[in-house]
Amino acid sequence: MYLGRREREAMEQKGSARDGRAGETDR
């Protein structure tokens, strides 16, 4: 599933709030 740059940034911000390492956990 490909996410747009804007959606990805938003998800990273939400993930970083609870995970602290957003993006890496998504991969």
GUKE-549477 format. One record per residue: residue number from 1; residue in three letters; x, y negated, z of N, C-alpha, C, O, CB in turn. Coordinates in nm, 4 decimals, decimal comma. Glycine has a CB too. Layout:
# residues N
{NUM; ALA; {X; Y; Z}; {X; Y; Z}; {X; Y; Z}; {X; Y; Z}; {X; Y; Z}},
...
***
This chain:
# residues 27
{1; MET; {0,0851; 0,1191; 0,0000}; {0,0000; 0,0000; 0,0000}; {0,0888; -0,1242; 0,0000}; {0,1711; -0,1430; 0,0896}; {-0,0964; -0,0005; 0,1232}},
{2; TYR; {0,0715; -0,2058; -0,0984}; {0,1564; -0,3276; -0,1075}; {0,0843; -0,4480; -0,0476}; {-0,0304; -0,4764; -0,0821}; {0,1945; -0,3575; -0,2559}},
{3; LEU; {0,1513; -0,5167; 0,0404}; {0,0868; -0,6358; 0,1008}; {0,1478; -0,7631; 0,0446}; {0,2671; -0,7688; 0,0149}; {0,1010; -0,6342; 0,2557}},
{4; GLY; {0,0664; -0,8622; 0,0310}; {0,1186; -0,9906; -0,0217}; {0,2151; -1,0532; 0,0778}; {0,2195; -1,0131; 0,1941}; {0,0024; -1,0897; -0,0522}},
{5; ARG; {0,2906; -1,1489; 0,0337}; {0,3927; -1,2113; 0,1247}; {0,3208; -1,2777; 0,2404}; {0,3658; -1,2691; 0,3546}; {0,4828; -1,3177; 0,0482}},
{6; ARG; {0,2120; -1,3426; 0,2128}; {0,1369; -1,4115; 0,3215}; {0,0816; -1,3069; 0,4175}; {0,0965; -1,3231; 0,5386}; {0,0195; -1,5002; 0,2634}},
{7; GLU; {0,0190; -1,2015; 0,3690}; {-0,0380; -1,0993; 0,4594}; {0,0745; -1,0329; 0,5392}; {0,0597; -1,0044; 0,6581}; {-0,1185; -0,9913; 0,3785}},
{8; ARG; {0,1865; -1,0090; 0,4716}; {0,2997; -0,9411; 0,5421}; {0,3515; -1,0300; 0,6541}; {0,3771; -0,9827; 0,7648}; {0,4168; -0,9071; 0,4424}},
{9; GLU; {0,3664; -1,1551; 0,6262}; {0,4170; -1,2463; 0,7323}; {0,3185; -1,2468; 0,8499}; {0,3591; -1,2437; 0,9661}; {0,4369; -1,3934; 0,6765}},
{10; ALA; {0,1911; -1,2507; 0,8187}; {0,0897; -1,2545; 0,9268}; {0,0991; -1,1248; 1,0085}; {0,0954; -1,1284; 1,1315}; {-0,0565; -1,2725; 0,8675}},
{11; MET; {0,1111; -1,0122; 0,9408}; {0,1191; -0,8829; 1,0126}; {0,2479; -0,8788; 1,0946}; {0,2486; -0,8285; 1,2069}; {0,1140; -0,7618; 0,9124}},
{12; GLU; {0,3548; -0,9306; 1,0394}; {0,4821; -0,9283; 1,1142}; {0,4677; -1,0113; 1,2414}; {0,5157; -0,9724; 1,3479}; {0,6001; -0,9828; 1,0265}},
{13; GLN; {0,4015; -1,1254; 1,2292}; {0,3861; -1,2110; 1,3495}; {0,3041; -1,1355; 1,4542}; {0,3387; -1,1375; 1,5724}; {0,3165; -1,3484; 1,3135}},
{14; LYS; {0,1977; -1,0702; 1,4132}; {0,1137; -0,9955; 1,5098}; {0,1942; -0,8796; 1,5685}; {0,1925; -0,8573; 1,6896}; {-0,0172; -0,9418; 1,4411}},
{15; GLY; {0,2644; -0,8061; 1,4826}; {0,3441; -0,6916; 1,5314}; {0,4559; -0,7386; 1,6239}; {0,4809; -0,6775; 1,7278}; {0,4039; -0,6123; 1,4127}},
{16; SER; {0,5223; -0,8462; 1,5863}; {0,6349; -0,8922; 1,6701}; {0,5828; -0,9272; 1,8098}; {0,6557; -0,9150; 1,9082}; {0,7067; -1,0164; 1,6053}},
{17; ALA; {0,4608; -0,9694; 1,8182}; {0,4054; -1,0081; 1,9504}; {0,3987; -0,8849; 2,0404}; {0,4292; -0,8948; 2,1593}; {0,2622; -1,0728; 1,9355}},
{18; ARG; {0,3601; -0,7702; 1,9875}; {0,3478; -0,6491; 2,0723}; {0,4628; -0,5531; 2,0505}; {0,5003; -0,4822; 2,1439}; {0,2158; -0,5770; 2,0441}},
{19; ASP; {0,5199; -0,5475; 1,9329}; {0,6328; -0,4531; 1,9089}; {0,7666; -0,5218; 1,9331}; {0,8566; -0,4637; 1,9938}; {0,6283; -0,3970; 1,7635}},
{20; GLY; {0,7795; -0,6442; 1,8860}; {0,9091; -0,7105; 1,9010}; {0,9915; -0,6842; 1,7764}; {1,0821; -0,7622; 1,7469}; {0,9841; -0,6610; 2,0287}},
{21; ARG; {0,9646; -0,5796; 1,7030}; {1,0391; -0,5504; 1,5761}; {0,9363; -0,5249; 1,4682}; {0,9140; -0,4099; 1,4302}; {1,1375; -0,4248; 1,5909}},
{22; ALA; {0,8739; -0,6284; 1,4187}; {0,7723; -0,6093; 1,3129}; {0,8400; -0,5764; 1,1802}; {0,9545; -0,6157; 1,1581}; {0,6837; -0,7364; 1,2975}},
{23; GLY; {0,7722; -0,5064; 1,0937}; {0,8328; -0,4751; 0,9638}; {0,9039; -0,3411; 0,9713}; {0,8758; -0,2515; 0,8917}; {0,9317; -0,5864; 0,9203}},
{24; GLU; {0,9937; -0,3265; 1,0639}; {1,0680; -0,1983; 1,0717}; {0,9720; -0,0844; 1,1087}; {0,9817; 0,0252; 1,0535}; {1,1847; -0,2075; 1,1771}},
{25; THR; {0,8806; -0,1100; 1,2007}; {0,7876; -0,0033; 1,2411}; {0,6902; 0,0244; 1,1264}; {0,6354; 0,1342; 1,1164}; {0,7094; -0,0428; 1,3716}},
{26; ASP; {0,6691; -0,0739; 1,0409}; {0,5749; -0,0551; 0,9284}; {0,6354; 0,0397; 0,8254}; {0,5628; 0,1179; 0,7641}; {0,5396; -0,1919; 0,8614}},
{27; ARG; {0,7663; 0,0343; 0,8055}; {0,8303; 0,1137; 0,6985}; {0,8267; 0,2599; 0,7326}; {0,8754; 0,3425; 0,6555}; {0,9756; 0,0694; 0,6755}},
***
